[in-house]
Amino acid sequence: MKAAMSKAGCTALYTLEEVDIESEPELFARYQYEIPVLFINGVEAFRHRLRPDEFRAYLAALVSEQS
């Protein structure tokens, strides 16, 4: 998923914070079979995989909402 995010060409629009779910029992119980999961602003945006164009469009929509 990180590779696809990088290919989207919009790294200036986000800061990636990785969470090791194995260090947090509640998260591990919830997501152990769903990795990777991407949350954006606290909302689950993508699960398992994403396409660069979908990711770029999602971020662009967020930026336009904030304007």
N, CA, C and O atoms as a GROMACS GRO file, in nm:
protein
  268
    1MET      N    1   0.082  -0.118   0.000
    1MET     CA    2   0.000   0.000   0.000
    1MET      C    3   0.087   0.125   0.000
    1MET      O    4   0.055   0.224  -0.067
    2LYS      N    5   0.197   0.122   0.075
    2LYS     CA    6   0.285   0.239   0.078
    2LYS      C    7   0.343   0.268  -0.060
    2LYS      O    8   0.359   0.385  -0.097
    3ALA      N    9   0.374   0.166  -0.136
    3ALA     CA   10   0.428   0.187  -0.271
    3ALA      C   11   0.324   0.255  -0.360
    3ALA      O   12   0.358   0.347  -0.435
    4ALA      N   13   0.200   0.212  -0.351
    4ALA     CA   14   0.093   0.274  -0.431
    4ALA      C   15   0.071   0.418  -0.388
    4ALA      O   16   0.046   0.504  -0.473
    5MET      N   17   0.080   0.445  -0.259
    5MET     CA   18   0.066   0.583  -0.211
    5MET      C   19   0.176   0.670  -0.269
    5MET      O   20   0.151   0.783  -0.311
    6SER      N   21   0.297   0.618  -0.271
    6SER     CA   22   0.409   0.693  -0.326
    6SER      C   23   0.391   0.719  -0.475
    6SER      O   24   0.422   0.828  -0.524
    7LYS      N   25   0.341   0.620  -0.547
    7LYS     CA   26   0.318   0.634  -0.692
    7LYS      C   27   0.210   0.737  -0.724
    7LYS      O   28   0.204   0.787  -0.836
    8ALA      N   29   0.127   0.768  -0.627
    8ALA     CA   30   0.019   0.864  -0.649
    8ALA      C   31   0.074   1.005  -0.675
    8ALA      O   32   0.004   1.090  -0.731
    9GLY      N   33   0.197   1.029  -0.634
    9GLY     CA   34   0.260   1.158  -0.662
    9GLY      C   35   0.205   1.274  -0.583
    9GLY      O   36   0.207   1.388  -0.631
   10CYS      N   37   0.158   1.249  -0.463
   10CYS     CA   38   0.101   1.358  -0.384
   10CYS      C   39   0.150   1.354  -0.239
   10CYS      O   40   0.074   1.382  -0.147
   11THR      N   41   0.276   1.318  -0.220
   11THR     CA   42   0.330   1.304  -0.086
   11THR      C   43   0.326   1.433  -0.004
   11THR      O   44   0.329   1.428   0.119
   12ALA      N   45   0.320   1.546  -0.070
   12ALA     CA   46   0.313   1.674   0.001
   12ALA      C   47   0.178   1.694   0.070
   12ALA      O   48   0.164   1.781   0.156
   13LEU      N   49   0.079   1.613   0.034
   13LEU     CA   50  -0.056   1.631   0.089
   13LEU      C   51  -0.082   1.550   0.215
   13LEU      O   52  -0.188   1.565   0.275
   14TYR      N   53   0.012   1.466   0.256
   14TYR     CA   54  -0.015   1.383   0.374
   14TYR      C   55   0.113   1.352   0.450
   14TYR      O   56   0.224   1.363   0.398
   15THR      N   57   0.093   1.313   0.574
   15THR     CA   58   0.200   1.263   0.659
   15THR      C   59   0.159   1.123   0.701
   15THR      O   60   0.052   1.104   0.758
   16LEU      N   61   0.243   1.026   0.673
   16LEU     CA   62   0.212   0.887   0.705
   16LEU      C   63   0.257   0.855   0.846
   16LEU      O   64   0.373   0.878   0.883
   17GLU      N   65   0.166   0.802   0.925
   17GLU     CA   66   0.198   0.754   1.060
   17GLU      C   67   0.166   0.605   1.062
   17GLU      O   68   0.049   0.566   1.053
   18GLU      N   69   0.268   0.524   1.074
   18GLU     CA   70   0.247   0.379   1.078
   18GLU      C   71   0.225   0.334   1.221
   18GLU      O   72   0.289   0.384   1.314
   19VAL      N   73   0.134   0.238   1.238
   19VAL     CA   74   0.104   0.182   1.369
   19VAL      C   75   0.127   0.032   1.363
   19VAL      O   76   0.074  -0.036   1.275
   20ASP      N   77   0.207  -0.019   1.454
   20ASP     CA   78   0.231  -0.162   1.465
   20ASP      C   79   0.119  -0.223   1.548
   20ASP      O   80   0.120  -0.213   1.671
   21ILE      N   81   0.023  -0.284   1.482
   21ILE     CA   82  -0.093  -0.335   1.556
   21ILE      C   83  -0.058  -0.448   1.651
   21ILE      O   84  -0.133  -0.474   1.745
   22GLU      N   85   0.054  -0.514   1.629
   22GLU     CA   86   0.092  -0.622   1.720
   22GLU      C   87   0.130  -0.569   1.857
   22GLU      O   88   0.130  -0.646   1.954
   23SER      N   89   0.161  -0.443   1.869
   23SER     CA   90   0.195  -0.385   1.998
   23SER      C   91   0.072  -0.334   2.074
   23SER      O   92   0.082  -0.293   2.189
   24GLU      N   93  -0.044  -0.337   2.008
   24GLU     CA   94  -0.168  -0.290   2.070
   24GLU      C   95  -0.274  -0.400   2.057
   24GLU      O   96  -0.333  -0.416   1.950
   25PRO      N   97  -0.299  -0.475   2.166
   25PRO     CA   98  -0.389  -0.590   2.159
   25PRO      C   99  -0.526  -0.563   2.098
   25PRO      O  100  -0.578  -0.646   2.023
   26GLU      N  101  -0.584  -0.448   2.128
   26GLU     CA  102  -0.717  -0.417   2.074
   26GLU      C  103  -0.712  -0.402   1.921
   26GLU      O  104  -0.799  -0.453   1.851
   27LEU      N  105  -0.612  -0.332   1.872
   27LEU     CA  106  -0.597  -0.317   1.728
   27LEU      C  107  -0.565  -0.450   1.661
   27LEU      O  108  -0.616  -0.479   1.553
   28PHE      N  109  -0.481  -0.529   1.724
   28PHE     CA  110  -0.447  -0.660   1.668
   28PHE      C  111  -0.571  -0.748   1.656
   28PHE      O  112  -0.592  -0.811   1.552
   29ALA      N  113  -0.652  -0.752   1.759
   29ALA     CA  114  -0.775  -0.832   1.756
   29ALA      C  115  -0.869  -0.784   1.646
   29ALA      O  116  -0.937  -0.864   1.582
   30ARG      N  117  -0.871  -0.655   1.624
   30ARG     CA  118  -0.964  -0.598   1.525
   30ARG      C  119  -0.915  -0.611   1.382
   30ARG      O  120  -0.996  -0.635   1.291
   31TYR      N  121  -0.784  -0.596   1.358
   31TYR     CA  122  -0.732  -0.585   1.222
   31TYR      C  123  -0.635  -0.693   1.179
   31TYR      O  124  -0.579  -0.684   1.069
   32GLN      N  125  -0.612  -0.795   1.258
   32GLN     CA  126  -0.508  -0.892   1.225
   32GLN      C  127  -0.524  -0.957   1.088
   32GLN      O  128  -0.425  -0.996   1.027
   33TYR      N  129  -0.646  -0.969   1.040
   33TYR     CA  130  -0.669  -1.029   0.908
   33TYR      C  131  -0.701  -0.925   0.801
   33TYR      O  132  -0.737  -0.961   0.688
   34GLU      N  133  -0.689  -0.800   0.835
   34GLU     CA  134  -0.730  -0.691   0.744
   34GLU      C  135  -0.614  -0.603   0.701
   34GLU      O  136  -0.636  -0.500   0.637
   35ILE      N  137  -0.494  -0.638   0.733
   35ILE     CA  138  -0.377  -0.557   0.705
   35ILE      C  139  -0.348  -0.552   0.556
   35ILE      O  140  -0.360  -0.656   0.490
   36PRO      N  141  -0.313  -0.440   0.501
   36PRO     CA  142  -0.306  -0.309   0.564
   36PRO      C  143  -0.440  -0.237   0.562
   36PRO      O  144  -0.527  -0.264   0.478
   37VAL      N  145  -0.454  -0.147   0.655
   37VAL     CA  146  -0.572  -0.060   0.663
   37VAL      C  147  -0.519   0.082   0.668
   37VAL      O  148  -0.424   0.112   0.741
   38LEU      N  149  -0.579   0.170   0.592
   38LEU     CA  150  -0.537   0.309   0.589
   38LEU      C  151  -0.650   0.398   0.640
   38LEU      O  152  -0.760   0.400   0.584
   39PHE      N  153  -0.620   0.470   0.747
   39PHE     CA  154  -0.714   0.568   0.800
   39PHE      C  155  -0.664   0.705   0.760
   39PHE      O  156  -0.544   0.733   0.765
   40ILE      N  157  -0.755   0.790   0.719
   40ILE     CA  158  -0.722   0.927   0.686
   40ILE      C  159  -0.812   1.016   0.771
   40ILE      O  160  -0.934   1.010   0.762
   41ASN      N  161  -0.749   1.098   0.852
   41ASN     CA  162  -0.821   1.185   0.946
   41ASN      C  163  -0.916   1.105   1.034
   41ASN      O  164  -1.028   1.150   1.063
   42GLY      N  165  -0.872   0.987   1.078
   42GLY     CA  166  -0.952   0.905   1.169
   42GLY      C  167  -1.060   0.822   1.106
   42GLY      O  168  -1.136   0.755   1.176
   43VAL      N  169  -1.070   0.825   0.974
   43VAL     CA  170  -1.174   0.751   0.902
   43VAL      C  171  -1.108   0.644   0.816
   43VAL      O  172  -1.013   0.672   0.743
   44GLU      N  173  -1.159   0.521   0.824
   44GLU     CA  174  -1.102   0.416   0.739
   44GLU      C  175  -1.130   0.450   0.594
   44GLU      O  176  -1.246   0.464   0.553
   45ALA      N  177  -1.023   0.463   0.516
   45ALA     CA  178  -1.036   0.503   0.377
   45ALA      C  179  -1.009   0.387   0.280
   45ALA      O  180  -1.075   0.376   0.177
   46PHE      N  181  -0.913   0.300   0.315
   46PHE     CA  182  -0.876   0.189   0.227
   46PHE      C  183  -0.841   0.068   0.313
   46PHE      O  184  -0.787   0.081   0.422
   47ARG      N  185  -0.874  -0.049   0.260
   47ARG     CA  186  -0.842  -0.174   0.327
   47ARG      C  187  -0.784  -0.270   0.225
   47ARG      O  188  -0.836  -0.282   0.114
   48HIS      N  189  -0.676  -0.337   0.261
   48HIS     CA  190  -0.606  -0.438   0.181
   48HIS      C  191  -0.521  -0.378   0.070
   48HIS      O  192  -0.403  -0.412   0.060
   49ARG      N  193  -0.576  -0.290  -0.012
   49ARG     CA  194  -0.498  -0.231  -0.122
   49ARG      C  195  -0.563  -0.101  -0.165
   49ARG      O  196  -0.678  -0.072  -0.133
   50LEU      N  197  -0.485  -0.025  -0.239
   50LEU     CA  198  -0.541   0.095  -0.301
   50LEU      C  199  -0.470   0.117  -0.433
   50LEU      O  200  -0.359   0.069  -0.455
   51ARG      N  201  -0.535   0.190  -0.519
   51ARG     CA  202  -0.473   0.228  -0.646
   51ARG      C  203  -0.427   0.372  -0.634
   51ARG      O  204  -0.493   0.454  -0.570
   52PRO      N  205  -0.313   0.404  -0.695
   52PRO     CA  206  -0.262   0.541  -0.684
   52PRO      C  207  -0.364   0.647  -0.726
   52PRO      O  208  -0.374   0.751  -0.660
   53ASP      N  209  -0.438   0.623  -0.833
   53ASP     CA  210  -0.535   0.723  -0.879
   53ASP      C  211  -0.649   0.741  -0.779
   53ASP      O  212  -0.698   0.852  -0.760
   54GLU      N  213  -0.692   0.633  -0.715
   54GLU     CA  214  -0.799   0.642  -0.614
   54GLU      C  215  -0.752   0.719  -0.491
   54GLU      O  216  -0.825   0.801  -0.436
   55PHE      N  217  -0.628   0.692  -0.451
   55PHE     CA  218  -0.572   0.760  -0.335
   55PHE      C  219  -0.558   0.910  -0.364
   55PHE      O  220  -0.596   0.992  -0.280
   56ARG      N  221  -0.505   0.944  -0.479
   56ARG     CA  222  -0.488   1.084  -0.518
   56ARG      C  223  -0.624   1.155  -0.522
   56ARG      O  224  -0.637   1.268  -0.475
   57ALA      N  225  -0.724   1.090  -0.578
   57ALA     CA  226  -0.858   1.150  -0.585
   57ALA      C  227  -0.918   1.170  -0.446
   57ALA      O  228  -0.981   1.272  -0.419
   58TYR      N  229  -0.897   1.074  -0.359
   58TYR     CA  230  -0.947   1.085  -0.221
   58TYR      C  231  -0.885   1.206  -0.152
   58TYR      O  232  -0.956   1.286  -0.091
   59LEU      N  233  -0.753   1.218  -0.163
   59LEU     CA  234  -0.685   1.331  -0.100
   59LEU      C  235  -0.727   1.464  -0.163
   59LEU      O  236  -0.747   1.562  -0.092
   60ALA      N  237  -0.740   1.466  -0.294
   60ALA     CA  238  -0.782   1.589  -0.363
   60ALA      C  239  -0.921   1.633  -0.314
   60ALA      O  240  -0.946   1.752  -0.296
   61ALA      N  241  -1.009   1.538  -0.294
   61ALA     CA  242  -1.143   1.569  -0.244
   61ALA      C  243  -1.136   1.629  -0.103
   61ALA      O  244  -1.208   1.724  -0.072
   62LEU      N  245  -1.050   1.573  -0.018
   62LEU     CA  246  -1.033   1.627   0.116
   62LEU      C  247  -0.979   1.769   0.114
   62LEU      O  248  -1.025   1.855   0.188
   63VAL      N  249  -0.882   1.793   0.027
   63VAL     CA  250  -0.823   1.926   0.017
   63VAL      C  251  -0.926   2.026  -0.032
   63VAL      O  252  -0.933   2.138   0.020
   64SER      N  253  -1.008   1.988  -0.129
   64SER     CA  254  -1.109   2.081  -0.181
   64SER      C  255  -1.218   2.108  -0.077
   64SER      O  256  -1.276   2.217  -0.075
   65GLU      N  257  -1.248   2.009   0.008
   65GLU     CA  258  -1.346   2.030   0.115
   65GLU      C  259  -1.295   2.133   0.217
   65GLU      O  260  -1.373   2.211   0.272
   66GLN      N  261  -1.164   2.133   0.240
   66GLN     CA  262  -1.105   2.223   0.338
   66GLN      C  263  -1.089   2.364   0.285
   66GLN      O  264  -1.068   2.458   0.362
   67SER      N  265  -1.099   2.382   0.155
   67SER     CA  266  -1.081   2.515   0.094
   67SER      C  267  -1.207   2.597   0.101
   67SER      O  268  -1.209   2.711   0.055
   0.00000   0.00000   0.00000
